Amino acid sequence: MRRFFIKNKQSCSGTLFMLIFLLGLQISCDREEGSCIPKCDAKFFTLTHFLNENINEGIVFVSMDGMIQEANQKYLDIIGYTLEEARQLSYEQITPVKWHKMENDLRINQVMKRGFCDIYEKEYIRKDKTSVPIRTQAWLITDGNGEPWRLMGIIKKINPGN
């Protein structure tokens, strides 16, 4: 069985804990390491697909090279692609160039160092080429050996007034 770690449990949002709880994943929190450890395999890869009714945010898992691996329907609605189409894209391809440096800095200086980044705002470029403002936060997911494995993002579309 694979073991996956989300670094720094204090950074885990209520949404992340709800994701894990709703799927009935076993969680153990190592107080010394400060890690949340979902013990699962296939459920972990598909957890986003079961939560469309319960979570009002987009959820995406990307590989360490930035390629989209899994996403829930709310995320797909934000970007305007199907899951099959999204899996052919990196998050940089759907992010305007003006945000690339900031995101790279956040990945290096926050996500890779402490396991998550602060909530920030940027835009996505939808399939129809329109721009959509979003608020997002990312977490590093490591494998059982502590090596970076995936990034998980929670994304909320910014509507006027929120």
C-alpha positions, -999 to +999 in steps of 0.1 A: +000+000+000+013+035-009+014+061+018+011+097+009+018+127+030+005+163+030+032+183+047+022+205+076-012+196+089-018+231+103-020+243+067-047+218+057-079+236+051-113+224+062-120+216+026-090+192+025-100+174+057-136+172+044-123+156+012-105+129+031-132+124+057-160+121+032-142+093+014-136+074+046-099+075+042-079+065+073-060+095+086-032+094+111-015+126+121+021+122+132+026+148+158+064+148+154+063+152+117+031+173+115+019+152+085-016+141+075-013+106+061-041+093+040-037+055+037-051+047+004-043+041-032-070+041-059-094+062-037-068+090-035-066+093-073-103+096-077-115+113-045-123+145-064-149+128-085-170+118-055-173+153-040-189+174-066-221+176-045-203+185-013-175+208-022-180+242-037-144+246-049-125+233-078-099+206-069-070+196-090-040+173-087-010+180-109+023+161-114+055+178-103+061+189-139+027+207-137+006+184-158-030+181-147-037+145-135-071+146-118-098+173-113-133+175-100-162+189-122-162+223-104-125+228-115-134+216-151-163+241-152-139+269-142-114+261-170-140+250-196-122+217-205-132+181-201-110+159-179-095+142-209-086+176-225-073+189-192-050+160-187-032+172-219-025+206-203-001+219-176-014+246-152+010+270-168-008+265-202-040+278-187-024+306-167-016+339-183+022+346-187+020+376-163+014+351-134+041+326-142+070+342-122+048+348-092+036+312-092+071+298-097+083+319-067+054+306-046+062+270-056+099+273-048+097+296-017+065+283+000+052+250-014+086+232-016+098+246+017+068+244+040+044+221+021+018+247+011+015+283-001-006+312+011-039+318-006-034+340-037-053+353-066-046+350-103-065+342-135-070+311-157-075+312-195-105+291-203-109+269-233-130+296-250-100+320-244-118+341-219-101+350-186-115+340-153-102+354-120-096+328-093-085+324-057-063+294-050-040+276-026-016+246-033-002+218-011+027+195-017+019+158-015+049+136-009+053+098-012+062+075+016+099+083+012+092+120+016+098+127-021+076+153-039+048+134-057+020+157-066+006+192-060-030+196-050-048+229-055-082+242-043-095+268-066-125+291-062-138+313-090-139+350-079-173+365-087-180+402-083-187+408-046-167+378-031 
